[in-house]
Amino acid sequence: MAMTRECRIGSLPWFCGVWWLTLGVLLHGAAWGAHRLRDGLTLAILGLLDGSRWCSERAMECAKEGAEE
């Protein structure tokens, strides 16, 4: 199975998985920070959570590809 572009950073799927997972956690934390600021940030919160979900999915893909190697 060919590695996806997102999993080629340094040719190490594990490192890439950690990268995407860390980025997802940071985006999730930013969403919580925006939530604390309350009104008017609903779209920002949803965008940050969507980015967090996307990064988490990339981390899972990299983990799966790393397990297949």
BELSUL-V439506 format. One record per residue. N is the residue number from 1. RES is the residue in one small letter. PSI is psi in radians with two decimals (NA if undefined). D_CENTER is the distance of its C-alpha to the mean C-alpha in Angstrom with 1 decimal. Layout:
BEGIN
N|RES|PSI|D_CENTER, N|RES|PSI|D_CENTER
END
This chain:
BEGIN
1|m|2.26|21.7, 2|a|2.48|20.4, 3|m|2.49|17.1, 4|t|2.84|14.8, 5|r|-0.67|14.4, 6|e|-0.33|10.7, 7|c|0.19|12.1, 8|r|0.02|15.1, 9|i|1.99|14.2, 10|g|0.17|17.2, 11|s|0.42|17.9, 12|l|1.79|16.4, 13|p|-0.62|14.0, 14|w|-0.83|13.7, 15|f|-0.73|12.8, 16|c|-0.72|10.2, 17|g|-0.74|8.6, 18|v|-0.71|9.1, 19|w|-0.91|7.7, 20|w|-0.65|4.2, 21|l|-0.74|4.8, 22|t|-0.77|6.7, 23|l|-0.71|5.0, 24|g|-0.72|3.3, 25|v|-0.71|7.0, 26|l|-0.74|8.5, 27|l|-0.67|7.8, 28|h|-0.73|9.1, 29|g|-0.68|11.8, 30|a|-0.63|12.7, 31|a|-0.71|13.1, 32|w|-0.69|15.4, 33|g|-0.74|17.2, 34|a|-0.62|17.9, 35|h|-0.64|19.1, 36|r|-0.46|21.6, 37|l|-0.24|22.9, 38|r|-2.19|23.7, 39|d|2.57|25.4, 40|g|-0.07|24.5, 41|l|0.27|20.7, 42|t|-0.80|19.9, 43|l|-0.67|18.4, 44|a|-0.74|16.3, 45|i|-0.81|15.1, 46|l|-0.68|14.4, 47|g|-0.74|12.6, 48|l|-0.71|10.3, 49|l|-0.64|9.7, 50|d|-0.71|9.3, 51|g|-0.67|6.6, 52|s|-0.77|4.9, 53|r|-0.76|6.1, 54|w|-0.80|5.3, 55|c|-0.66|1.8, 56|s|-0.66|3.9, 57|e|-0.71|6.6, 58|r|-0.69|6.2, 59|a|-0.73|6.4, 60|m|-0.71|9.2, 61|e|-0.76|10.8, 62|c|-0.69|11.1, 63|a|-0.72|12.5, 64|k|-0.76|14.9, 65|e|-0.64|16.0, 66|g|-0.62|16.6, 67|a|-0.47|18.7, 68|e|-0.30|20.6, 69|e|NA|21.7
END
